[in-house]
Amino acid sequence: MVLFGFLSAQNLYVFGTFDFNQNGRSEIITLNSLGTSLDFIELNKDGSHNKIWTYSPKQESGSILDVKFSDLNGDDFPELVIIESNNFENSWIKIFEWNGFDFSLNKNPITNGDDSQDRVRPSNLSNISNVFALSKSSPTRSVKLFNLKIDNGVGQISDSKAHTNSLVTNGYGPVFSGLFETGEGNYGVLISPESNVLKTSVFSVESPGLSIISDLIVTNGARVVLGPHIQPFDENKDGSQGLLIPFATGEVYLLSVVGDSLSFVESKLSQKGLFNMSDKAKEDDINDMILSRVELGLYDNSPLNFDVSFLKDSLLLLVSDTLMLGDTLNRAVLPNNSNVLYSFHWESTPPSGMIFNPNTNSIEWIPKRDDIGVVDFSYKVDLRVEEEIVSGIDSLGDTHQLYPVLETIIDSTVLLVGDTTKIPEPLIVIPTMFHGVSVTSKDIPDSNKFTFEGEAPFSTKTTNRNGLVTVGVNADLGTIKQNKAGSFIFKSSQKKPESLVTLSLIHDLSTNIFYATISESQDTLNQSFDPEAWQPELYEFPEYYFEGFPSTMALDTLVSDKLSLLSTNEKKSGTISLYSPLFAKDHSIEFSYFGGHPYAIRGNINVKEDGSHKTLTEVDFESSFVPLNISSMLVPANRDTFVFAADSVPDTLETSINYRSFYSPVTIIKEPLAKEPSASSTTDTVSTSVTPKTEPVKARENNIVDPDTVKLQNDSLVPSPDSLIDNPVDTIGADIDTTSTQILPEILPSPVPADSIKTPSVEMPADSTK
């Protein structure tokens, strides 16, 4: 059993970019999930990584928990400040100074001007300039504010102050802190994530003794705060910051002070993959994440100008468009037709043959073979917005002259010129990917009918056999479009009980992390289980996190390749089954329980930009829910995505479509050979009887819906009026005979047998997310 740590399991923390050595190449600093290695890495022009320096704490010093930067000695180079977990006084903080090539540890003992003994268990570190905030999870569950500087080579801590709040003190798990600046002053925040809420206390940095605002904030399913990535951020660019709080589940929230209350809203950076990077991430993945941070403005107005050198790095990382030989570039320079062009100037020398056409107000260019590769160009446009009359007096009397009022636009573009003509758009046949949940119990009377309130593509199932009733909901995730979300409620027709206990299940299919929590639980223990770390051959199983479950949980294997997480011999009253699609298998997990009547099943499915999914399922029980047995298993599934070349598509399937499959390798159907006169010459063609099992889904929609805006609360059982429909479901059926029966989706056969597929004529990557 592994308990929750302050660093998120399997998460790689990336800080920067910088340019400490002033050589025009970006550098980053990375911290692994175990806090055992801090690496200083330079990014080469081709995007590859060169490790320059590394630091690993001694075994007795514990692990690195957080990293921050601040110029402590006034040399215009920020020092590297880290905190570690250990049991020695004043040894939780270390300072590294830039020596011209890498970092050197300041070995002088850090003095504490307050003469206090600092033997603490820190969680994370925040700073505004040289004012730092240290969250202390034990023994006080508080935050310590202090000034830090280097004077005559010696690090000095001074002006230490503490902030505590009973709301946070009376809690469990790690606490975190953060600092941010507003026009009203500088604020500090102390937070304690517990189950589905954040216990929050906000205070003034100048007077931290009292709380300005304290509150309980619902996180809407977001789990595991990424402490090292908590940071100030001005999302609206109005000069007033909030506190950015990222979660391991991909959500990013912005906490800010609005008048006398707190605002906790999802940031535009949410679900963009800017923080939850896997320890196993490749160099290209890290480069893409840094570029996304720059493009989304995470580094705007940073006092360290993190993004400057990175933007000067490899043009290949900044390619914004692709042009193939034979294509013509025709780019309008005016934002819209109503603008009037006043002047156009090249800001850099354009590629040979590229011109500006004043008749069409556009840039025109036909690339040649010598242009294959990456090219860039930039230009400045002055637009005549309006005119104004400027009056004056000269020797002849009054003068009135008409002057234009101009607006200037500077634009830069990086193009990748390819060495082939554009291939035709293929047709995609999407695999089925079923997700579903069911509850089986004898505590559901015949008079209790369940009513479904949801939207396509969800379907329901209710069966009754000899008093054993099963209610369930399932959906084919392949039919939910990218950047979309779907939700449902399947609830009892009986009166809502006064007391409800909710089981919440979250499965992030992109990171394969599974979270389970029980509301109102008497057991506050947080537990995590990594099957792969226990037995490497179990690498396909999710990493499991449980909040509020019995402390007797432990990993064990059962027959039929099942994985046991909890086992008892106590009498059960029902079973919950949840299944979700992974890369090449379906994952199912079963909870047997003793508790009250099931009242409602709620669900929400979010589809991210890369096509991956995150599912949230909540089951309400009357009065009580006690888990008795938990087991999970993986079942092989067919995930073939079929890509038909344009000329090989049967007439009944000819539809051009773009598609990116997050989960599945693609299978290319080669263009058929020319038909011979003989009717028997059909070996190398695809039969026209092949039909897709699902309707093709376009990868991009004009009307984008934020996938994380659906909030599931215990009391929110009323559907959105414009998007939900009522489908009463009969509770009588005959198709189940045991409370432990798993309801698994029917896997549809692949449209074309794999052995009949020829060598592809179109090259496609195995993972088409890129």
KEGU-799004 format. One record per residue: residue in one letter; x, y, z of N, C-alpha, C in turn. Coordinates in steps of 0.2 Angstrom, whole numbers, plus 5000, padded with zeros to 4 digits. Example, Ala and Ser with C-alpha at 12.3 -4.5 7.8 and 13.67 -1.06 7.14 Angstrom:
2
A506649725039506249785039506649845039;S506449895035506849955036506450005039;
//
This chain:
770
M500449945000500050005000500450065000;V500350114996500650174995500250234997;L500350275002499950325004500050384999;F499650434999499650494995500350534997;G500750554992501250594993501150664991;F501550714992501450784991501550794983;L502050754980502150754973501650704970;S501350724965500850674961501250614958;A501050554960501350494957501350504949;Q501950484946502050474939502050544936;N502050604939502050664936502750694936;L502850724930503550754929503350834929;Y503750864933503650944934504250974930;V503951024925504451054921504351134922;F504951164923504951234925505451264919;G505151324917505551364912505151364906;T505451404901506151404899506551464902;F507251454902507751504904508251514898;D508651554899509351564896509851584900;F510051544905510551564910511251584907;N511451544902512151554899512151594894;Q511551624892511551684887511751654880;N511651594878511951574872511351564866;G510751594868510251594863509851524863;R510051474867509651414868509251414874;S508651384874508251384880508451324884;E508351334891508451284896507851274900;I507751214903507251194907507551164913;I507151164918507251124924506751074926;T506851004927506350954928506450924934;L505950904937505850874944505450804943;N505750754944505350684944504850674949;S504450634948503850624953504050604960;L504650564960504850544967505250594971;G505450654967505850704970506550684971;T506750634967507450614968507950644963;S507750674958508150704953507950774950;L508350824951508250884948508750904943;D508450904937508950914931508850974927;F509451004925509551064921509651044914;I509251064910509251034903509251094898;E509751084893509751134887509351104881;L508951144878508651124872509051144866;N509251094862509551104856509151134850;K509451154845509051184839508551134836;D508751074836508351024833507850994838;G507751024844507251004849507550954854;S508150924852508350874857508650904863;H508650864869508850884875509550864877;N509950914880510550904883510650914890;K510650864895510750874902511350904904;I511350964907511951004909512150984916;W511650984920511750974928511150934931;T511350904936510850864940510950874947;Y510450864951510550864959510050814961;S510350774966509950724969510150724977;P509650734981509750734988510050674991;K510450684996510650625000510050585003;Q510150525004509650475006509350505012;E509750525017509450545023509150615023;S509250645017508950715016508150715014;G507950655012507250645010507250655002;S506750695000506650704993506450784992;I506550804986506450874984505650874983;L505350934986504650944985504450994981;D504851054980504651104976505251144974;V505151184969505751224966505451294964;K505851344966505651414965506251454963;F506151514960506751554957506651624960;S507151654962507151724964507851754965;D507951814963508651844963508751864970;L509151824974509251834981509851884983;N510351884978510951924980511051984975;G510552004971510552064967511052064961;D511152004958511651994953511251994946;D510552004946510151994940510051924937;F510351874941510251804939509851774945;P509251744943508851714949509251654952;E509151644958509451584962508951534962;L509151474962508751414963508551394970;V507951394972507751384979507351324979;I507551274983507151214984507051194991;I506451154992506351134998506351054998;E506551025004506550955004506250925010;S506050865010505750835016506250795020;N506350815026506850785030506650805038;N507150775042506950785049507450825053;F507850865049508350905052508150985052;E508351015058508151085059508451125053;N508051175050508251225045508651185039;S508551125038508751085032508251075027;W507651105028507151095023507251145017;I507651185017507751235012508551235009;K508651245003509351245000509351294995;I509851334994509951384989510551364984;F510351364977510951354972511051414968;E511651434967511851494963512151484957;W511951524952512251514945512951534945;N513351484942514051494942514351514935;G513951524930514151534923514051474919;F514051414922513951354918513351314920;D513351304927512751274930512651294937;F512351264941512251284948512651254953;S512851294958513251274964512851284970;L512851234975512551234981512851284986;N512451334988512751374994512751335000;K513451315002513551275007513551305014;N513451375014513451405021512751395024;P512751375030512151365034511651425033;I511051415032510551475031510351495038;T510451555040510351585046509551605047;N509351595053508651615054508651675059;G508451735057508551795061507951795066;D507451745066506951745071507151695077;D507751665076507951615081507451555083;S507051545078506551485079506851425076;Q506651365079506851305077506351275072;D506651265065506151245060506251175058;R505951135062505851065060505151055058;V505051055051504451055048504351005043;R503750985041503550945035503250985030;P503651015025503351065020503051025015;S502551065011502251035005502451064999;N502351134999502551164993502851234995;L503151274990503451344991503151384986;S502951444988502751504983503151564985;N503151614980503551674981503351724977;I503351784979503351854976503951884977;S504351894972505051914973505451884979;N505651914984505951884989505551864995;V504851874995504451855000504151784998;F504251735003504151665002503551645006;A503151595004502651565008502751485008;L502851455014502951385014502351355018;S502051305014501551265017501851215022;K501551205028501851155033501251115035;S501251055032500751005033500750975040;S501350975043501350955050501950985054;P501850995060501350975064500751025064;T500751085061500351145062499751145057;R499851115051499451135045499351205044;S499851245043499851315042500351335036;V500351405036500851425031501351475034;K501951475032502451515035502651565030;L502651635031502851685027503551705030;F504051725025504651745027505051775021;N505551825023505951855018506551805017;L506851805011507451765010507951805006;K508551815008509051845004509751815005;I510251835001510951815002511351875004;D511651875009512051935012512751915013;N513251935009513951915010514051835010;G513651815005513651745003513251695008;V512951725013512551685018511851695017;G511451635016510751645015510451665022;Q509951705022509651735028508851735028;I508551705033507851705033507651755039;S507151795037506951855042506251865041;D505951905046505251925046504751865045;S504851815049504451755048503751775052;K503251755048502551765051502151695049;A501651685053501251625052500551635051;H500151595047499451605046499151535047;T498651535051498251465053497551485052;N497151435051496451445051496051375053;S495651385058495351325061495051275055;L494751305050494451275045494951225041;V495551245041496051205037496451165043;T496551185049496851145054496551085055;N495851085056495451025057495350995051;G495850955048495750915042496250865042;Y496350835035496850785034497150795028;G497750755027498150765021498550825020;P498950835015499350895014498950955013;V499351015015499051075014499551115009;F499251165005499651195000499551275001;S500051314998499951384999500151414992;G499951474992500151514986500051594987;L500451634983500451704984500251734977;F499851794977499751824971499551894972;E499651944967499652014968498952034964;T498652084967498052124965498152194966;G497752234963497752304964497552324971;E497252284974497052294981497552274986;G498052234984498652214988498852144987;N499352114991499552054989499252004994;Y499051944991498651894995499051834996;G498951795001499151725002498551685003;V498651615001498051565001498351505005;L497951475009498151415012497551365010;I497651315007497151265005497351195007;S496751155009496851085010496351045006;P496551015001496150974997495950905001;E495250905001494950845005494350815001;S494450754999493850724995493750774989;N493050794988492850834983492850914984;V493250934990493251004992493951034993;L493951094993494551134995494451175001;K494651155007494651205012495151265011;T494851325011495251375009495251435014;S495851465015495851525019496351575015;V496051635014496451695011496651745016;F497251765016497451815020497951865017;S498051925020498451975017499151965019;V499651975014500351955015500552005020;E500352065020500552115025500352105032;S499752075033499452055040499251985040;P499651935040499451865039499051835045;G499051875050498751845057498051825056;L497651865052496951855051496751835044;S496151795044495951775038495451825035;I495551845029495051895025494451855023;I494551795020493951755018494151685019;S493751635022493851565022493151535019;D493251475016492651445013492851375011;L492351335010492351265007492151274999;I492651254995492551254988492551184985;V491951174981491851114978492351104971;T492651054971493151044965492851014959;N492250994959491850964954492250904950;G492550854955492850794952493550804951;A493850864951494650874951494950844957;R495450804955495850774961496550784960;V496950784966497650784967497950844965;V498050894969498350964968499050954966;L499250984961499950984959500351044962;G500551034968500851084972501351124969;P501851094966502451134963502151184957;H501651174954501351214949500851264951;I500751264957500251324960500651384959;Q500351434956500751504954500251554953;P500451624953500051674951499951684944;F499351704942499251714935498651764933;D498851804929498351864927497951834920;E497451804921497051774915496751824911;N496451874914496151924910496551984907;K497151984909497652034907497452104909;D497152104916496852164918497252194924;G497852164925498352184930498252164937;S497752114937497552084944497552014943;Q498051984948498151914947497651874951;G497651804950497351754954497851704955;L497651644959498051594960497851534956;L498351514951498151454947498351394951;I497851344951497851284955497751224950;P498251194947498151134943498051064947;F497751024943497550954946497850904942;A498050844945498250784941497750764936;T497150774937496650754933496550794926;G496950844926496950894920496550954921;E496150964926495851024927496351084930;V496251144928496551194931496051254933;Y496051274939495651324942495951384944;L495651444943495951504945495551524951;L495851534957495551564963495751634964;S495251674965495351754965494851784970;V495051844972494651874977494251924973;V493551924974493051974971492652004977;G492852064978492552094984492652064990;D492052034993492152005000492051924999;S492151904993492051834992492551804987;L492551734987493051704983492751684976;S493151684971492951664964493351594963;F493051544961493451484959493151454953;V493451474947493251464940493751424936;E493551384932493951344928494351394923;S495051384923495451424919495451404911;K495551454907495651434900496251384899;L496651374904497251324903497051254905;S496351244907496151184909496151134903;Q496351074905496351014900496751024894;K497251064894497651084889498351044889;G498451004895499050964895499651004897;L499551064901500151104902500451084909;F500151044913500551024919500550954920;N500050914919500050844920500450804915;M501150804916501550774911501850704914;S501850654911502050594913502750584914;D503050554919503750544920504050504914;K503650474910503950434905503850484898;A503750544899503650584893504250594889;K504250594882504750594878504950674877;E505550684874505750754873505250794868;D504950764863504450804859503850814863;D503650774868503050794872503250854876;I503850854879504050914884504050974879;N504350974873504351024869503651054867;D503251004866502551024864502251064870;M502351034876501951064882502251134883;I502951144882503151214883502951264878;L502851244872502651284867501851304868;S501551254870500851264872500751314878;R501151314883501251364888501351434885;V501851434881501951504878501351534874;E501051484870500551504865499951524870;L499751494875499251514879499351564884;G499951594884500051654889500251634896;L500451574897500651564904501251604906;Y501651614902502251654904502251724902;D501651754900501551824899501751864906;N502151914905502251964911502651924916;S502951874915503351834920503951884921;P504151894928504751934929505451904927;L505451834925506051804923506051794915;N505451814912505451814904505651744902;F505251694904505451624903505351614895;D504951644892504751624885505251654880;V505651704881505951744876506451694872;S506851664876507351624872507051564869;F506551534872506151484868505851494862;L505651554861505351584855505851594849;K506451594852507051604847507351534845;D507051484848507351414847507051384840;S507151324840506951284834506351304830;L506351324824505751344820505351284820;L505651224819505251174819504651164824;L504851184830504351184836503851234835;L503951284831503451334830503051334823;V503051284820502751274813501951284814;S501751334811501051354811500551334806;D500851304800500551284794500951244790;T500651204785501051164781500851174774;L501351184769501251194762501551144758;M501251114753501551054749501751084743;L502251054740502451074733501851064728;G501751114724501151114720500551164723;D500651174729500151224732500351294731;T499851334732499951414732499751444738;L500151484741500051514747499651584745;N499151594748498751654747498451684753;R498851724757498651744764498451814764;A497851824766497551894767497851934773;V498051994772498452024778497952074782;L497352084779496852124783496452074787;P496252094793495852054797495152044795;N494852094791494252084788494152134782;N493652124778493552164772493452234774;S493152254780493052324781493652364783;N494252334784494852374785495152404779;V495452464780495752494774496452494775;L496852474770497552464770497952534769;Y498352554774498752614773499452594771;S499752544773500452534771500652454773;F501052424769501352364771502052364770;H502352324775503152324775503352254778;W503852224774504152164777504552174783;E504452134788504852144794505552104793;S505452054789506052004788506051994781;T506651974778506751954771506251894769;P505751894765505351844763505751794759;P505451724759505751674754505751704747;S506151674743506251694736505551684732;G505351734729504651724725504051744729;M504151754735503551784739503451854738;I502851874737502651944735502051964739;F501952034740501352064742500952094736;N500352074735499952094730499452144732;P499652214731499252264733498452264730;N498352234725497752234722497252184726;T497552134729497152084733497252094740;N497752134742497952144749498152074752;S498552034749498751964751499451954749;I499751904753500351874752500351814747;E500651814742500651764737501351724736;W501351664736501951624735501851554733;I502251534728502251464726502951434728;P502951384732503551364734503951314729;K504551314729504951274724505351224728;R505651174724505951124728506551144732;D506851204731507351224735507051254742;D506451264742506051284748505851234753;I505951174751505751114755506051124762;G505651114767505951124774505451174778;V505851214783505451264787505651334784;V505151374783505351444781504851484785;D505151544786504751594790504751664787;F504251704788504151774786503751814791;S503851874791503551924795503451984792;Y502852024794502752084790502352134795;K502252194793501952244797501452274792;V500852284795500252314791499952374795;D499952434792499652494795498952494792;L498452494796497752504794497452574796;R497052604791496752664792496152654796;V496152664802495552654806495052714805;E495252774805494852834804495252894802;E494952954802495353014800495153064805;E495653104807495453164811495753234808;I495453284810495653354808496053384813;V496653404811497153434815497153514813;S496953554818496953624816497553654819;G497753714816498353754818498353824815;I498853854816498953924814499653934810;D499653964804500253974801500254054799;S500754074795500754144793500254164789;L499854114786499254134782498654134786;G498654114792498054104796497854034798;D497254024799497053954802497153904797;T497453844799497553784795497153724798;H496853684793496553624795496753564790;Q497053514793497353464789497053394791;L496953354787496653284788497153234789;Y497253204794497753154796497353084797;P497753034795497452964796497552944803;V497152904806497252874812497352794811;L497952774813498252704810498252654816;E498152594814498152534819498752494816;T499252474819499752434817499652354819;I499752314814499752244815500452214813;I500752174817501352144816501252064816;D501452024811501251954811501851914809;S501951854811502451814810502151744808;T502451714803502151644801502751594800;V502751534802503251484801502851434797;L503151414791502851364786503251304786;L502951244785503351184784503151164777;V503651164772503551154765503651074764;G503151044762503250964761503450944754;D503750884753503950864747503550824743;T502850834743502450794739501750834739;T501350814734500650844734500250814739;K499750854740499250834746498850774744;I498850724749498550664748497750674749;P497350634746496650634747496450614754;E495950654756495650634763495350564763;P495650524768495350454768494650454772;L494350394772493750384776493950344782;I493650364787493850324794493250284796;V493350224798492850184801493050174809;I492650204813492850214820492650154824;P493150124829492950074833492450084838;T492150034841491650044846492050044853;M491950094857492250094864491750114869;F491450054872490950054877491150074884;H490750124887490850134894490150134897;G490150104903489450094907489550084914;V488950084917488950074925488250044926;S488249994931487649964933487649944940;V487049944943486949934950486549874951;T486749824954486249764955486149754963;S485449744964485349744972484649714972;K484449684978483849664980483449714984;D483749774985483449824989483049874984;I482949854978482549894973481849864972;P481349894975480649864975480349864968;D479949824966479649834959479249894958;S479049924964478649994963479150044961;N479750034962480250094961480550094954;K480250134950480450134943480950194943;F481450174938482050224937481850264931;T481950334931481850374925482550404923;F482550394916483250414913483150494910;E483650534912483650604909484350614907;G484450614900485050614897485050634890;E485650624887485650644880486050594876;A485950584870486250534866487050544867;P487450494867487250424865487150374870;F486850394876486750354882486150314881;S486150244883485650204883485550174890;T484950144892484850124899484650044898;K484750014904484549944904484249934911;T483649904912483349884919483149814918;T483349764922483149704922482949674929;N482449624930482249604936482149524935;R482549494939482449414939482449394946;N481849364948481749344955481949394960;G481749454959481849504964482549534964;L482949514960483649544959483649594953;V483649654955483549704950484249734948;T484349754942484949784939484749844935;V485049904937484949964933485549984931;G485650014924486250024922486250074916;V486750104914486850154909487450144905;N487450144898488050134894488050184888;A488650194886488750234880489350214876;D489350224869489850214865490250274864;L490850274867491250344868491450364861;G491550314856491750334849491250384846;T490650384848490150424845490050494848;I490450514853490450574856491050614853;K490950674850491350714846491950744851;Q492550754848493050784852492850854854;N493150874859492950944862492250944864;K491850894866491150884868491150854874;A490550854877490350824883489650794883;G489550744887488850714888488750694895;S488150704897487950684904487250654904;F487150614910486550584911486350584918;I485750564920485450554927484950494926;F485050444930484650384930484350384937;K483850404939483650414946482950374948;S482850364954482250334956481650374956;S481150354955480450394955480250404962;Q480550374967480350384974480550444977;K480350464982480550534986481250534987;K481650584986482350584988482450584996;P482850534998483050525005483350585008;E483250595014483550655018484250645019;S484550585019485250575020485450525014;L485950555010486250515005487050515006;V487250455004488050445003488150424996;T488650464994488850464986489550424985;L489550384981490150344978490350384972;S490950414971491150454965491650414962;L491650404956492150364952492350404946;I493050414946493350454940493850414937;H493850404930494350374926494550414921;D495150444921495450484916495850434911;L495550424905495750364901496450384898;S496650454897497250474894497850454899;T497750464905498350454910498250384913;N497650354912497450294915497550294923;I497250344926497150354933496450344935;F496350304940495650294943495550314950;Y495050364951494950394958494250364960;A494250344966493650334970493550364976;T493050394978492950424984492250414987;I492150414994491450404997491350465001;S490850505000490650555004490350535011;E490450585015490250565022490550505025;S491150485023491450425025491750445032;Q491750385037492050395043492850385043;D493050355037493750335036494050385032;T494550425034494750485030495450465027;L495650405027496250385024496350385017;N496850415014496950425007497450365005;Q497250325000497650264998497750264991;S498350244988498450234981498850164980;F498650134974498950074972499150074965;D499850054964500050054957500249984955;P499749944952499949874950500549864946;E500749914942501349904938501949904943;A501949944948502549944953502549884957;W501949854958501949794962502149734958;Q501849724952502049674947502149704940;P502649704937502749744930502249714925;E502149654925501649624920500949654921;L500849694926500149724927500149794924;Y500549814920500649884918500049914914;E499649864912499049894908498449914913;F498549894919497949914924498049994926;P497550024928497650094930497950104936;E498150164938498450174945497850194949;Y497750164955497050174958497250224964;Y496750264965496750314971496050304975;F496050294981495450294985495450334991;E494850374992494750414998494150395002;G494250385008493750365012493550295012;F494050245010493950175010494250145016;P494050085017494350045023495150045022;S495450045028496150045028496449975027;T495949925026496149855025496249835018;M496249885014496349875006497049855005;A497149815000497849784998497749754991;L498349754988498349724981498449654982;D498049614978498149544977497849514971;T498149464968497849434962497349374963;L496849374959496349314959496449274953;V495949224953495949184947495649224941;S495749204935495549234929495849304928;D496449314930496849374929496449434933;K496049424938495749474941496249504946;L496149574948496549604953496149624959;S496349604965495949614971496149674974;L495749724976495949784980495649784987;L495149744988494849744995494449674995;S494549635001494149575001493949565008;T493349545009493049525015492549465014;N492349435020491849385019491149405022;E491049465022490449495025489849495020;K489249495023488649485018488549555015;K488449545008488349605004487549615002;S487449675000486749694998486649714991;G487249724988487249744981487949744978;T487949754971488549754967488549814962;I489149854962489149904957489749884952;S489549884945490049874940490149934936;L490849944934490950004930491449974925;Y491349994918491849974913491950024909;S492650034906492850084902493350064897;P493450094891493850064886494550094887;L495050054887495750074887496050064880;F496750064879497050064872496849994868;A496949944871496749874868496349834872;K496149854878495749814882495149854885;D494649824888494149854892494349844899;H494249894903494449894910493749884914;S493649844919493049834923493249834930;I492849864934492949864941492349854945;E492349804950491649784953491749804961;F491249834963491149844970490649804973;S490749764978490149734982490049774988;Y489449784991489349834996488849815001;F488849845006488249835011487949905012;G487349925011487149985012486349995010;G486150065010485550075008485250065001;H484650085000484350084993484750124988;P484950104982485150144977484650194975;Y484850264975484350314973484450344966;A485150354964485250384958485950364955;I485950364948486650354945486750424941;R487250454942487450514937488050504934;G488150534928488750524924488850584920;N489550594918489750644914490350614910;I490350624903490950604899491250664896;N491850684897492150734893492650704888;V492650734882493050714876493550774875;K494250764876494750814876494850824868;E495350874867495550894860495850834857;D496250794860496650744857496250674856;G495550684858495150624857495050574863;S495450594869495450554875494850574879;H494650524884494050534888494250534895;K493850574899493750564906493050554908;T492950504912492250494914492150504922;L491650534923491450544930490750504932;T490750464936490150424938489950434946;E489350454947489150454954488550414956;V488550374961488050334963487750354970;D487150374971486850394977486550334981;F486650324987486350274991486050304997;E485450284999485150305005485450285011;S485650335015485950335022486650305023;S486850245019487450215020487750185014;F488350175014488750135009489350115012;V489450045012490050015015490349965010;P490949985007491249935002491449875006;L491349815003491549755006492149715001;N492049714995492449684990492549724984;I493249734982493349774976493849734972;S493649724965494049684961494049714954;S494549714950494549734943494849684938;M494749694932495049654927495049684920;L495449664916495549684909495349634904;V494949654899494649604894494849634887;P495149584883495449604877494849634873;A494949684869494449724865494749734858;N494349744853494549764846494549834845;R495049864844495149934844495349964837;D495349914832495549934825495149994822;T495550044820495250104816495450094809;F494950084805495050074798495050134794;V495550144790495650204786495650184779;F495150204775495050184768495350234763;A495850224759496050264754495550284750;A495550354747494950374744494650334738;D495150304734494950274728494750204729;S494850174736494650104737493950104741;V493650164742493050164747492450144742;P492050094745491450084741491050144741;D490550144736490150204735489750214741;T489550164744489050184750489450214756;L490150214756490550244761490850304759;E490750334753491150394751490950454755;T491350474760491250534764491950554766;S492150614765492750634767492750664774;I493250644778493250654785493950664788;N494050704793494650704797494550674803;Y494950634806494950594812495550584815;R495550594822496150574826495950524831;S496250464831496150414836496650414842;F496350434848496850434854497050364856;Y496550314855496650254858496950204853;S496850214847496850154843497450164837;P497750104836498150104830497750104824;V497950124818497550134812497750074807;T497250054804497350004798497250034792;I497650034787497650064781497350014776;I496850024772496549984767496850014760;K497249974757497649994751497150004745;E497350044741496950064735496949994731;P496349974728496349914724496749914718;L497049854716497349854709496849854704;A497049874698496649884692496249814691;K495649814689495249754689495349724682;E495449654683495549614677494849594674;P494849574668494249554665493849494668;S494349454671494049394675493649414681;A493049384682492649404687492949374694;S493349324693493649294699494249334702;S494449394699495049434701494749474707;T494649454713494449494718494849494724;T495349454724495749444730496049504733;D496249554729496549614732496049674733;T495449664733495049724734494649714740;V494349764742493849764748493149764746;S492849714749492149704747491749764749;T491249774744490749834745490249814751;S490249754753489849744759490049774765;V490649794766490949824772490549884774;T490249894779489949954781490149974788;P490250034790490450054797489950044802;K490150024808489650014813489450074817;T489850124816489650194819489650244813;E489250294815489250354810489950384810;P490350404805490950444805490850504809;V491350524813491350584817491850634815;K491750694814492150744812492550764818;A493250774816493650794822493650864825;R493350904821493250974823492551004822;E492351034826491651064826491751134827;N491251174823491351244824491051274831;N490551234834490251254840490651214845;I491151234849491451204854491151214860;V491051154864490751164871491351144875;D491451184881491951164886491751104889;P492151044888491950984891491950974899;D492151024902492251024910491751074913;T491251094909490751144912490151104916;V490051044915489551004918489750994925;K489351014930489451004937488950954940;L489250904943488750854946488750864954;Q488250874957488150884964487550834966;N487650824973487150774975486450794974;D486350864974485650894974485450914967;S485950904962485750934955485550874951;L484950854952484650794948484150824943;V484150884941483750914936484050924930;P483850904924484250914918484250984916;S484750994911484751054908484151054903;P483751114903483151104899483251104892;D483751124889483851124881484151064879;S484451024883484950974881484750904883;L484250894888484050834891483350814889;I483250744888482550724887482450664892;D481750654893481550604898481350544895;N481650484897481450424894481250374900;P480650374902480450324908480650254905;V480950214910481150154908480750104913;D480550044910480149994914480749964918;T480549944924480949904928480949834928;I480549804923480449734923480849704917;G481149654918481549624912481749554915;A482149514911482349454913483049434910;D483549454913484249444910484849444915;I484649434921485249434926485149384932;D485649354934485449304940485949304946;T486349354946486849354952487049434953;T487149444959487449514960488149524958;S488449474957489149484954489249484947;T488749484943488749474936489049544933;Q489449534929489749594926489449604919;I489149674918488849684912489349714908;L489649684903490149704898489849714892;P490149764888489849784881489949724876;E489449724872489549684866490049714861;I490649674860491149704856490949684848;L490849734844490649724837491249704833;P491249654829491749624825492049684820;S492649674819492949724814492649724807;P492649774804492249774797492649724792;V493349724793493749694788494249644792;P494349584791494749544794495449564793;A495849564799496549594799496949554794;D496949494793497349454788497249474781;S496749504779496549524772496849594770;I497149624775497349694774498049694770;K498149724765498849724761499249784764;T499849784762500349834763500049904762;P500049944766499750014765500050054759;S499650094756499950134751500050204753;V499750214759499750284762500050274769;E500650314770500950304777500550344782;M500350314788500050344793500450324800;P500450364805500750344811500350294815;A500650254819500250214823499850244828;D499950304830499550334835499350404831;S498750414829498550464824498350524828;T498550534835498350594838498850654836;K499350644833499850694831499750714824;
//
